[in-house]
Amino acid sequence: MVATSPTASATVAGLAAGSTHTYTITAVDAAGNESGHSAAVTGTTTGGAGGPTADQLLAKVTTCAQISNGKYKTDSDVSSGTVAVCGKTGGVFWKGDLDIDCDGVRTAQCNENTDCCFQAETFCHTTSDTPLNAAQLPYVVVPSPSSIWDYRTKGIGCGTVVAVIYNGQVEYAVTGDTGPSGIIGEASYRTAADLGINPDPSNGGTDSGVTYIVFTGSGTKVAAIENHDQAVTLGRTLAQRFIDQN
């Protein structure tokens, strides 16, 4: 229960900007008898002080100034590359799919039994030098450096904040792992789950509709890569800077 009211209206406070919420309502009489649930109603909060909305960010990445030397494949079994890395002031971005990365710490969601390609390591480690936890931490996988593109040339590294946008939602994640040099479009189990995408490593992900904005320039890395609250706080600031600069 998130709110009660003696009238036909109520206020739910403390919601993140640009976040989507679904509610049902029940009525309780003086004797404590509760009605059935109403039909579900869904709404999305506005940008406000919590940071830019998905639409505000997407409006800044409608055209691509390609910085990659060619294009990436979305999966290993596709015939050709279709995804370019594009440059903007204060960031780089690409648009494509989202495959599920379940590597790192073994959990009930991510292990050899749930993921055929599970690895107990991630390229980036926590501040205590342990692999990341894909089931708990929103992170993005970037392609390993190659002739197509080297993320390091833009100062991107472990802990760089990324805005992942899907279906009207913004998830602030960190750069946490590297993948095949010719494939792009992968994020952790938690990133997918938070965006409403099926996070199951065996059958989850989505084939399209995902935008990744990796922030570049000074002050774009969190102090503790495993601290998602830091990524959200910094991400909102960087997202607003990105909008202001483009």
ZABA-660693 format. One record per atom (N, C-alpha, C): x, y, z; atom name. Coordinates in steps of 0.02 Angstrom, whole numbers, plus 50000, padded with zeros to 5 digits. Example, Ala and Ser with C-alpha at 12.3 -4.5 7.8 and 13.67 -1.06 7.14 Angstrom:
BEGIN
PT    xx    yy    zz site
PT 50660 49716 50390    N
PT 50615 49775 50390   CA
PT 50660 49835 50390    C
PT 50642 49888 50354    N
PT 50684 49947 50357   CA
PT 50645 50002 50394    C
***
This chain:
BEGIN
PT    xx    yy    zz site
PT 50042 49940 50000    N
PT 50000 50000 50000   CA
PT 50044 50062 50000    C
PT 50030 50108 49955    N
PT 50071 50168 49949   CA
PT 50035 50231 49972    C
PT 49969 50230 49979    N
PT 49932 50289 50002   CA
PT 49862 50270 50023    C
PT 49835 50307 50071    N
PT 49764 50301 50090   CA
PT 49734 50371 50091    C
PT 49670 50375 50082    N
PT 49637 50440 50082   CA
PT 49563 50432 50098    C
PT 49535 50478 50136    N
PT 49463 50476 50151   CA
PT 49420 50504 50094    C
PT 49453 50531 50043    N
PT 49417 50560 49986   CA
PT 49433 50519 49924    C
PT 49411 50544 49866    N
PT 49421 50508 49803   CA
PT 49487 50525 49769    C
PT 49534 50556 49805    N
PT 49600 50571 49777   CA
PT 49654 50558 49828    C
PT 49715 50548 49805    N
PT 49772 50537 49849   CA
PT 49836 50558 49814    C
PT 49887 50571 49853    N
PT 49952 50591 49826   CA
PT 50004 50539 49846    C
PT 50044 50516 49797    N
PT 50099 50471 49810   CA
PT 50163 50510 49800    C
PT 50202 50520 49853    N
PT 50262 50561 49850   CA
PT 50325 50519 49843    C
PT 50381 50551 49826    N
PT 50446 50519 49825   CA
PT 50461 50477 49764    C
PT 50424 50489 49709    N
PT 50435 50449 49648   CA
PT 50491 50480 49606    C
PT 50530 50439 49574    N
PT 50584 50463 49531   CA
PT 50555 50495 49468    C
PT 50588 50547 49445    N
PT 50566 50580 49384   CA
PT 50573 50533 49324    C
PT 50525 50538 49279    N
PT 50527 50497 49219   CA
PT 50516 50423 49232    C
PT 50487 50406 49288    N
PT 50475 50336 49304   CA
PT 50401 50318 49296    C
PT 50389 50256 49279    N
PT 50321 50233 49265   CA
PT 50295 50189 49323    C
PT 50232 50200 49342    N
PT 50204 50165 49399   CA
PT 50132 50143 49383    C
PT 50113 50085 49409    N
PT 50046 50058 49398   CA
PT 50011 50049 49465    C
PT 49948 50072 49470    N
PT 49912 50069 49533   CA
PT 49843 50036 49524    C
PT 49821 50005 49577    N
PT 49751 49984 49583   CA
PT 49724 50013 49649    C
PT 49658 50017 49654    N
PT 49627 50049 49712   CA
PT 49576 50001 49742    C
PT 49572 50000 49808    N
PT 49519 49963 49843   CA
PT 49486 50011 49892    C
PT 49425 49996 49911    N
PT 49389 50035 49960   CA
PT 49377 49992 50022    C
PT 49382 50024 50080    N
PT 49371 49990 50144   CA
PT 49317 50028 50183    C
PT 49266 49992 50205    N
PT 49213 50026 50243   CA
PT 49231 50029 50317    C
PT 49186 50060 50356    N
PT 49199 50070 50428   CA
PT 49208 50005 50466    C
PT 49179 49952 50440    N
PT 49185 49887 50473   CA
PT 49247 49849 50452    C
PT 49287 49878 50406    N
PT 49348 49846 50384   CA
PT 49340 49800 50325    C
PT 49280 49800 50294    N
PT 49270 49758 50235   CA
PT 49302 49791 50174    C
PT 49341 49754 50138    N
PT 49378 49781 50081   CA
PT 49347 49759 50015    C
PT 49342 49806 49968    N
PT 49315 49791 49902   CA
PT 49367 49755 49860    C
PT 49346 49733 49801    N
PT 49393 49706 49754   CA
PT 49436 49761 49725    C
PT 49490 49742 49690    N
PT 49535 49791 49660   CA
PT 49503 49822 49597    C
PT 49517 49886 49588    N
PT 49496 49920 49527   CA
PT 49540 49897 49469    C
PT 49522 49919 49409    N
PT 49566 49908 49352   CA
PT 49632 49946 49363    C
PT 49686 49920 49338    N
PT 49751 49951 49346   CA
PT 49756 50015 49304    C
PT 49788 50065 49333    N
PT 49800 50129 49298   CA
PT 49875 50143 49300    C
PT 49904 50159 49242    N
PT 49976 50171 49237   CA
PT 49989 50244 49218    C
PT 50040 50274 49249    N
PT 50060 50342 49232   CA
PT 50135 50350 49239    C
PT 50162 50401 49205    N
PT 50234 50415 49207   CA
PT 50245 50485 49235    C
PT 50290 50491 49283    N
PT 50305 50556 49312   CA
PT 50343 50599 49262    C
PT 50341 50665 49272    N
PT 50377 50711 49228   CA
PT 50449 50716 49249    C
PT 50489 50754 49210    N
PT 50561 50759 49222   CA
PT 50577 50792 49289    C
PT 50556 50854 49298    N
PT 50567 50889 49361   CA
PT 50639 50888 49383    C
PT 50650 50890 49448    N
PT 50718 50893 49476   CA
PT 50753 50826 49473    C
PT 50716 50773 49456    N
PT 50746 50707 49455   CA
PT 50786 50692 49393    C
PT 50788 50736 49345    N
PT 50827 50725 49285   CA
PT 50784 50725 49223    C
PT 50815 50727 49165    N
PT 50778 50730 49101   CA
PT 50737 50667 49089    C
PT 50685 50674 49050    N
PT 50644 50617 49032   CA
PT 50675 50580 48972    C
PT 50648 50522 48958    N
PT 50671 50484 48900   CA
PT 50662 50523 48836    C
PT 50604 50556 48829    N
PT 50591 50594 48768   CA
PT 50640 50652 48760    C
PT 50658 50684 48815    N
PT 50705 50740 48810   CA
PT 50774 50715 48787    C
PT 50795 50658 48811    N
PT 50859 50631 48790   CA
PT 50857 50607 48718    C
PT 50803 50572 48700    N
PT 50797 50546 48632   CA
PT 50795 50602 48580    C
PT 50768 50659 48599    N
PT 50765 50716 48553   CA
PT 50834 50741 48533    C
PT 50884 50724 48573    N
PT 50952 50747 48559   CA
PT 50994 50696 48520    C
PT 50965 50638 48505    N
PT 51003 50586 48469   CA
PT 50965 50562 48408    C
PT 50933 50609 48374    N
PT 50894 50591 48314   CA
PT 50937 50582 48252    C
PT 50996 50613 48251    N
PT 51041 50606 48194   CA
PT 51108 50579 48219    C
PT 51144 50546 48175    N
PT 51206 50512 48194   CA
PT 51266 50541 48156    C
PT 51314 50567 48194    N
PT 51379 50583 48166   CA
PT 51425 50524 48184    C
PT 51432 50478 48136    N
PT 51464 50415 48151   CA
PT 51538 50424 48168    C
PT 51559 50393 48224    N
PT 51629 50395 48243   CA
PT 51661 50326 48239    C
PT 51621 50274 48232    N
PT 51649 50206 48225   CA
PT 51670 50195 48152    C
PT 51721 50154 48145    N
PT 51747 50137 48078   CA
PT 51709 50076 48053    C
PT 51647 50088 48031    N
PT 51603 50034 48012   CA
PT 51549 50025 48064    C
PT 51512 49970 48059    N
PT 51455 49958 48103   CA
PT 51461 49890 48137    C
PT 51428 49885 48194    N
PT 51428 49824 48234   CA
PT 51369 49780 48217    C
PT 51378 49715 48228    N
PT 51322 49668 48226   CA
PT 51286 49671 48293    C
PT 51222 49654 48291    N
PT 51184 49649 48353   CA
PT 51192 49581 48386    C
PT 51205 49530 48346    N
PT 51216 49462 48370   CA
PT 51266 49427 48325    C
PT 51296 49374 48349    N
PT 51347 49339 48310   CA
PT 51320 49305 48249    C
PT 51255 49289 48249    N
PT 51227 49250 48194   CA
PT 51195 49294 48140    C
PT 51200 49360 48145    N
PT 51173 49402 48092   CA
PT 51226 49412 48039    C
PT 51204 49428 47978    N
PT 51250 49428 47921   CA
PT 51294 49490 47917    C
PT 51270 49547 47940    N
PT 51310 49608 47932   CA
PT 51296 49657 47989    C
PT 51341 49705 47996    N
PT 51334 49755 48048   CA
PT 51284 49809 48029    C
PT 51244 49830 48077    N
PT 51194 49881 48064   CA
PT 51195 49938 48115    C
PT 51236 49932 48167    N
PT 51235 49981 48221   CA
PT 51300 50021 48222    C
PT 51292 50087 48213    N
PT 51349 50132 48216   CA
PT 51354 50164 48284    C
PT 51415 50181 48304    N
PT 51426 50223 48364   CA
PT 51429 50295 48340    C
PT 51390 50337 48371    N
PT 51383 50406 48349   CA
PT 51410 50454 48402    C
PT 51436 50510 48380    N
PT 51465 50558 48426   CA
PT 51421 50619 48437    C
PT 51420 50642 48498    N
PT 51386 50705 48517   CA
PT 51430 50741 48568    C
PT 51416 50804 48580    N
PT 51451 50839 48633   CA
PT 51432 50809 48700    C
PT 51483 50785 48735    N
PT 51471 50757 48801   CA
PT 51446 50686 48802    C
PT 51452 50651 48746    N
PT 51430 50582 48746   CA
PT 51437 50547 48679    C
PT 51431 50482 48680    N
PT 51425 50442 48619   CA
PT 51362 50400 48627    C
PT 51333 50379 48572    N
PT 51272 50339 48579   CA
PT 51266 50289 48522    C
PT 51225 50239 48534    N
PT 51205 50192 48481   CA
PT 51135 50167 48497    C
PT 51103 50142 48445    N
PT 51034 50117 48451   CA
PT 51031 50046 48425    C
PT 51000 50002 48462    N
PT 50997 49933 48439   CA
PT 50958 49888 48486    C
PT 50984 49829 48499    N
PT 50950 49780 48539   CA
PT 50978 49780 48610    C
PT 50953 49734 48651    N
PT 50981 49723 48717   CA
PT 50983 49648 48730    C
PT 51043 49622 48731    N
PT 51054 49552 48751   CA
PT 51072 49551 48825    C
PT 51060 49494 48857    N
PT 51068 49489 48930   CA
PT 51138 49465 48947    C
PT 51173 49504 48988    N
PT 51237 49483 49016   CA
PT 51225 49460 49087    C
PT 51245 49399 49102    N
PT 51233 49370 49169   CA
PT 51298 49349 49202    C
PT 51354 49377 49179    N
PT 51419 49358 49206   CA
PT 51432 49390 49274    C
PT 51484 49364 49307    N
PT 51504 49392 49371   CA
PT 51487 49347 49429    C
PT 51464 49377 49483    N
PT 51447 49339 49543   CA
PT 51391 49289 49529    C
PT 51400 49228 49554    N
PT 51347 49178 49545   CA
PT 51288 49194 49590    C
PT 51230 49195 49561    N
PT 51168 49208 49597   CA
PT 51115 49158 49573    C
PT 51056 49161 49604    N
PT 51002 49117 49582   CA
PT 50982 49133 49510    C
PT 50990 49196 49490    N
PT 50971 49216 49422   CA
PT 51027 49203 49372    C
PT 51088 49208 49393    N
PT 51145 49204 49347   CA
PT 51195 49151 49370    C
PT 51197 49096 49334    N
PT 51243 49041 49350   CA
PT 51248 48995 49290    C
PT 51287 48943 49296    N
PT 51297 48896 49240   CA
PT 51233 48862 49218    C
PT 51185 48854 49263    N
PT 51123 48820 49246   CA
PT 51073 48866 49211    C
PT 51075 48930 49226    N
PT 51027 48976 49195   CA
PT 51054 49007 49131    C
PT 51121 49008 49124    N
PT 51153 49041 49067   CA
PT 51205 48994 49037    C
PT 51194 48975 48975    N
PT 51240 48928 48942   CA
PT 51310 48956 48935    C
PT 51315 49022 48934    N
PT 51380 49055 48921   CA
PT 51407 49091 48983    C
PT 51384 49070 49042    N
PT 51402 49104 49104   CA
PT 51477 49103 49115    C
PT 51503 49161 49137    N
PT 51572 49167 49158   CA
PT 51572 49201 49227    C
PT 51613 49176 49271    N
PT 51615 49202 49339   CA
PT 51657 49264 49346    C
PT 51669 49299 49292    N
PT 51711 49359 49292   CA
PT 51676 49414 49253    C
PT 51693 49475 49270    N
PT 51675 49533 49229   CA
PT 51738 49574 49219    C
PT 51742 49611 49164    N
PT 51802 49650 49151   CA
PT 51815 49700 49207    C
PT 51762 49732 49231    N
PT 51768 49780 49286   CA
PT 51753 49746 49352    C
PT 51787 49769 49404    N
PT 51777 49742 49471   CA
PT 51752 49796 49518    C
PT 51725 49774 49575    N
PT 51702 49821 49626   CA
PT 51763 49853 49661    C
PT 51748 49899 49706    N
PT 51803 49931 49743   CA
PT 51839 49882 49789    C
PT 51808 49826 49805    N
PT 51841 49774 49844   CA
PT 51870 49719 49799    C
PT 51876 49734 49735    N
PT 51908 49690 49685   CA
PT 51873 49623 49676    C
PT 51807 49625 49674    N
PT 51768 49565 49658   CA
PT 51728 49578 49594    C
PT 51710 49525 49557    N
PT 51670 49534 49497   CA
PT 51603 49567 49513    C
PT 51573 49598 49464    N
PT 51509 49631 49472   CA
PT 51454 49580 49479    C
PT 51397 49602 49505    N
PT 51339 49559 49514   CA
PT 51286 49580 49463    C
PT 51279 49541 49410    N
PT 51234 49560 49355   CA
PT 51161 49559 49377    C
PT 51144 49519 49427    N
PT 51075 49515 49450   CA
PT 51055 49575 49492    C
PT 51105 49611 49519    N
PT 51091 49667 49564   CA
PT 51111 49734 49535    C
PT 51162 49736 49493    N
PT 51189 49800 49471   CA
PT 51173 49814 49398    C
PT 51142 49871 49384    N
PT 51132 49890 49313   CA
PT 51199 49911 49282    C
PT 51222 49872 49234    N
PT 51283 49891 49197   CA
PT 51275 49874 49124    C
PT 51317 49906 49084    N
PT 51316 49897 49011   CA
PT 51381 49865 48989    C
PT 51377 49825 48937    N
PT 51435 49793 48907   CA
PT 51455 49833 48844    C
PT 51519 49851 48839    N
PT 51543 49884 48779   CA
PT 51586 49836 48740    C
PT 51589 49844 48673    N
PT 51631 49799 48633   CA
PT 51705 49807 48651    C
PT 51742 49752 48651    N
PT 51814 49757 48661   CA
PT 51845 49800 48606    C
PT 51899 49834 48621    N
PT 51931 49878 48571   CA
PT 51949 49840 48507    C
PT 51935 49872 48451    N
PT 51950 49842 48386   CA
PT 51959 49897 48335    C
PT 51969 49877 48272    N
PT 51974 49926 48218   CA
PT 51908 49963 48206    C
PT 51853 49934 48230    N
PT 51789 49968 48222   CA
PT 51785 50028 48268    C
PT 51802 50018 48332    N
PT 51800 50073 48380   CA
PT 51834 50051 48444    C
PT 51867 50098 48477    N
PT 51900 50087 48541   CA
PT 51869 50136 48591    C
PT 51829 50109 48636    N
PT 51794 50152 48684   CA
PT 51842 50194 48726    C
PT 51904 50171 48734    N
PT 51952 50206 48776   CA
PT 51972 50273 48747    C
PT 51966 50280 48682    N
PT 51985 50344 48651   CA
PT 51939 50401 48672    C
PT 51882 50384 48699    N
PT 51835 50434 48724   CA
PT 51836 50441 48800    C
PT 51886 50410 48830    N
PT 51892 50413 48903   CA
PT 51842 50370 48940    C
PT 51810 50325 48904    N
PT 51761 50280 48935   CA
PT 51797 50222 48968    C
PT 51775 50204 49027    N
PT 51805 50149 49063   CA
PT 51760 50123 49117    C
PT 51786 50082 49161    N
PT 51746 50052 49215   CA
PT 51715 50108 49257    C
PT 51649 50105 49265    N
PT 51615 50154 49306   CA
PT 51589 50214 49269    C
PT 51602 50220 49203    N
PT 51573 50274 49164   CA
PT 51497 50266 49162    C
PT 51461 50320 49173    N
PT 51388 50316 49177   CA
PT 51357 50314 49107    C
PT 51306 50273 49100    N
PT 51270 50263 49037   CA
PT 51196 50272 49049    C
PT 51162 50309 49006    N
PT 51089 50313 49008   CA
PT 51063 50262 48958    C
PT 51024 50213 48982    N
PT 50994 50163 48939   CA
PT 50919 50179 48934    C
PT 50895 50189 48873    N
PT 50827 50213 48864   CA
PT 50786 50161 48826    C
PT 50728 50146 48853    N
PT 50684 50096 48821   CA
PT 50612 50108 48843    C
PT 50567 50110 48794    N
PT 50496 50113 48808   CA
PT 50478 50169 48856    C
PT 50507 50228 48844    N
PT 50491 50286 48885   CA
PT 50524 50289 48953    C
PT 50571 50244 48966    N
PT 50604 50242 49031   CA
PT 50679 50254 49023    C
PT 50709 50282 49074    N
PT 50782 50294 49076   CA
PT 50811 50255 49134    C
PT 50860 50213 49120    N
PT 50896 50177 49172   CA
PT 50968 50202 49171    C
PT 50993 50226 49228    N
PT 51063 50247 49233   CA
PT 51104 50188 49256    C
PT 51149 50167 49213    N
PT 51191 50109 49227   CA
PT 51264 50132 49223    C
PT 51309 50085 49231    N
PT 51381 50099 49225   CA
PT 51411 50052 49173    C
PT 51467 50073 49145    N
PT 51506 50029 49102   CA
PT 51537 49977 49148    C
PT 51521 49912 49136    N
PT 51542 49862 49184   CA
PT 51576 49801 49154    C
PT 51570 49790 49089    N
PT 51599 49730 49060   CA
PT 51614 49744 48986    C
PT 51656 49703 48958    N
PT 51671 49707 48886   CA
PT 51649 49642 48852    C
PT 51632 49648 48788    N
PT 51608 49590 48751   CA
PT 51646 49580 48687    C
PT 51620 49539 48642    N
PT 51652 49526 48578   CA
PT 51666 49592 48541    C
PT 51719 49594 48503    N
PT 51740 49656 48471   CA
PT 51695 49677 48413    C
PT 51655 49631 48388    N
PT 51613 49648 48330   CA
PT 51539 49653 48345    C
PT 51520 49648 48410    N
PT 51449 49648 48429   CA
PT 51436 49702 48480    C
PT 51378 49734 48475    N
PT 51359 49787 48521   CA
PT 51286 49777 48542    C
PT 51269 49801 48603    N
PT 51200 49797 48626   CA
PT 51190 49743 48678    C
PT 51219 49753 48737    N
PT 51214 49703 48791   CA
PT 51216 49740 48857    C
PT 51177 49716 48905    N
PT 51176 49745 48971   CA
PT 51158 49692 49022    C
PT 51168 49708 49085    N
PT 51159 49659 49138   CA
PT 51086 49639 49149    C
PT 51078 49583 49183    N
PT 51012 49558 49202   CA
PT 50971 49613 49235    C
PT 51002 49650 49282    N
PT 50965 49701 49319   CA
PT 50945 49759 49275    C
PT 50987 49778 49227    N
PT 50968 49832 49181   CA
PT 50904 49814 49144    C
PT 50903 49753 49118    N
PT 50843 49731 49081   CA
PT 50782 49729 49126    C
PT 50789 49700 49184    N
PT 50732 49694 49230   CA
PT 50704 49762 49248    C
PT 50747 49810 49261    N
PT 50725 49877 49281   CA
PT 50688 49912 49224    C
PT 50704 49894 49162    N
PT 50672 49925 49104   CA
PT 50610 49887 49080    C
PT 50592 49835 49116    N
PT 50534 49796 49096   CA
PT 50547 49747 49040    C
PT 50611 49732 49027    N
PT 50631 49684 48975   CA
PT 50642 49616 49009    C
PT 50621 49562 48978    N
PT 50632 49496 49005   CA
PT 50708 49486 49017    C
PT 50729 49476 49080    N
PT 50801 49472 49094   CA
PT 50830 49402 49092    C
PT 50789 49353 49076    N
PT 50813 49283 49075   CA
PT 50869 49276 49024    C
PT 50928 49254 49045    N
PT 50984 49248 48997   CA
PT 50974 49197 48943    C
PT 50927 49151 48952    N
PT 50916 49099 48902   CA
PT 50866 49120 48848    C
PT 50819 49164 48866    N
PT 50768 49183 48816   CA
PT 50746 49256 48820    C
PT 50783 49296 48858    N
PT 50763 49365 48869   CA
PT 50794 49414 48820    C
PT 50791 49477 48839    N
PT 50817 49531 48796   CA
PT 50764 49557 48749    C
PT 50784 49603 48707    N
PT 50739 49631 48656   CA
PT 50780 49645 48593    C
PT 50747 49637 48536    N
PT 50783 49642 48472   CA
PT 50793 49713 48448    C
PT 50759 49761 48477    N
PT 50765 49830 48453   CA
PT 50737 49879 48504    C
PT 50743 49943 48488    N
PT 50711 49995 48528   CA
PT 50750 50021 48587    C
PT 50814 50002 48592    N
PT 50854 50023 48650   CA
PT 50905 50075 48627    C
PT 50911 50130 48663    N
PT 50961 50181 48650   CA
PT 51009 50184 48709    C
PT 51074 50184 48694    N
PT 51126 50189 48744   CA
PT 51163 50255 48735    C
PT 51164 50297 48787    N
PT 51203 50358 48785   CA
PT 51257 50353 48838    C
PT 51320 50348 48817    N
PT 51377 50344 48863   CA
PT 51405 50414 48870    C
PT 51405 50439 48931    N
PT 51428 50508 48942   CA
PT 51504 50512 48940    C
PT 51529 50564 48910    N
PT 51601 50573 48903   CA
PT 51621 50642 48929    C
PT 51686 50650 48942    N
PT 51710 50713 48969   CA
PT 51729 50704 49042    C
PT 51737 50760 49076    N
PT 51759 50757 49146   CA
PT 51702 50737 49192    C
PT 51720 50701 49245    N
PT 51672 50684 49297   CA
PT 51617 50638 49277    C
PT 51631 50590 49234    N
PT 51578 50545 49210   CA
PT 51582 50475 49241    C
PT 51627 50465 49289    N
PT 51634 50399 49320   CA
PT 51614 50403 49394    C
PT 51581 50351 49417    N
PT 51562 50347 49488   CA
PT 51622 50328 49530    C
PT 51620 50346 49594    N
PT 51675 50329 49639   CA
PT 51675 50254 49655    C
PT 51616 50226 49663    N
PT 51609 50154 49679   CA
PT 51564 50123 49626    C
PT 51592 50083 49583    N
PT 51554 50056 49526   CA
PT 51494 50015 49548    C
PT 51497 49985 49607    N
PT 51443 49942 49631   CA
PT 51386 49982 49663    C
PT 51394 50047 49670    N
PT 51344 50089 49703   CA
PT 51297 50119 49651    C
PT 51239 50088 49643    N
PT 51192 50111 49592   CA
PT 51164 50180 49607    C
PT 51156 50197 49670    N
PT 51131 50263 49688   CA
PT 51178 50318 49661    C
PT 51242 50305 49663    N
PT 51290 50353 49636   CA
PT 51280 50362 49561    C
PT 51267 50306 49527    N
PT 51257 50310 49454   CA
PT 51195 50349 49437    C
PT 51142 50341 49477    N
PT 51080 50377 49464   CA
PT 51089 50452 49476    C
PT 51120 50469 49532    N
PT 51130 50540 49549   CA
PT 51174 50574 49497    C
PT 51231 50543 49481    N
PT 51276 50572 49432   CA
PT 51244 50571 49363    C
PT 51209 50517 49347    N
PT 51178 50510 49281   CA
PT 51129 50566 49267    C
PT 51089 50584 49315    N
PT 51041 50638 49305   CA
PT 51076 50704 49290    C
PT 51131 50716 49326    N
PT 51169 50778 49314   CA
PT 51200 50777 49244    C
PT 51230 50721 49226    N
PT 51262 50716 49160   CA
PT 51212 50718 49103    C
PT 51153 50689 49115    N
PT 51101 50690 49064   CA
PT 51078 50762 49050    C
PT 51070 50800 49103    N
PT 51050 50870 49094   CA
PT 51105 50909 49059    C
PT 51167 50896 49076    N
PT 51223 50929 49041   CA
PT 51224 50911 48967    C
PT 51209 50847 48953    N
PT 51208 50823 48884   CA
PT 51154 50860 48845    C
PT 51096 50869 48875    N
PT 51042 50905 48842   CA
PT 51060 50978 48831    C
PT 51090 51009 48881    N
PT 51108 51079 48877   CA
PT 51161 51092 48823    C
PT 51204 51042 48811    N
PT 51260 51052 48765   CA
PT 51243 51034 48693    C
PT 51186 51003 48681    N
PT 51170 50980 48614   CA
PT 51104 51012 48588    C
***
